[in-house]
Amino acid sequence: MAGVGKLLKQAQKMQRSIESLQQQLEAKEFEITAGGGAVKVKINGGGKFLALTLDPEFLKEDAKLVSDTVLTAIQDAAKQAKEHNDSEMQKVTSAFQMPGMM
């Protein structure tokens, strides 16, 4: 059963790599803008929203325009964070070849 021990060690190594990557993702920040910079959303690589900044002049615009622009910025931020997260996670997990896991 040496194969099982090797698989267990490989799985533990992958788990440590994933935990390390998650810490790195938490530290990575993205700032996404919308409405020509009137809306700024800051999010980390783990998908946690960190800040939302609205230009006071922009708030004088039509409420629907403001809400649509804020929503677009939030959706773009979430998408970018997820894509980055998925890409980085793929790099870590693809390095480990486990039989039956493909």
N, C-alpha and C positions, 0 to 999 in steps of 0.2 A: 504494500500500500504506500510505497514511496511517492507515487503519483499524487495521492490525496494530500500528503504533507506539502508537496511542492505547490499544489494548487492553493492550499490554505495560505502559505507564505506569500504567494503571488497576490492573492485576494487582499491580504493584510497590507501589502505594499501599495496596492492600488487604493485602498481605503485611506492610507496616510497621504498619498498624493492628492486625492480628492479633497481631503480636509485642508491640506496646504493651499490648494487652488481656491477653495472657498474663502479662505482668509485673504488671499490676494484679490479675489473678486470684490470682497467687502471693502477693500481699501481703494479700489479703482473707482473713479468718479467720472460721470459724463454730464455735460451741460448741453441741453437741447433748447433751441430757441424756435419761436414761431411768431407770426405776425410782424416780421421785420425786426425782431428783437424785443417786441413789446411783452412777450411772455417767455420766461426762462424757467426751465425745470432742471433740477439737479437730481441725479439718481446714481446709485452705486452699481457695480457689476453684479451684485446679488439681487438687484431688483428693488431695493429699498429706496423710497423717495426721500430726498434729503432737504430739498428746498423748492419753493415756488415763488417767483418774483414777477410781479405785474407792474408795468409802467403806469403811473397814475394817470397820465394823459390817455392811455388806451382804455382805461375804465370809463371814460366819458363817451365811448362809442356805444353803439347799439348792443343791448344785453345779449342778444342771440349771437352776434359776431364775437363778442368777448368769450362767451361760454364755448362756442365752437372752436375758437382758437386755443383756448386753454385745454379743451379735450384733445385736440389734435396734438398739442405739445406733449401731453401726458401719454397718449398712445404711442407717439414716436419715441419717447424716452423709454417706455416699457419694452418696445420692440427692439431698440438698439441694445439695451441691457441684456435682454434674452438672447439675442443673436450672438453677442459677445460671450455670454455665459456658455451657450451651447457650443460655440466654436472652441473655447478653451477646454471645456469638459471633454469634447471629442478628442482633442489632442492627448489628454491624460489617459482616457479609457482605451484609445486605439493602440496604445503602447503595450497593452496587456492582452495577450491572446489566450483565452481560456477555451478549452474544448467544449463544444456544445453551446457556446454563447454567441455564435455568429448568425 
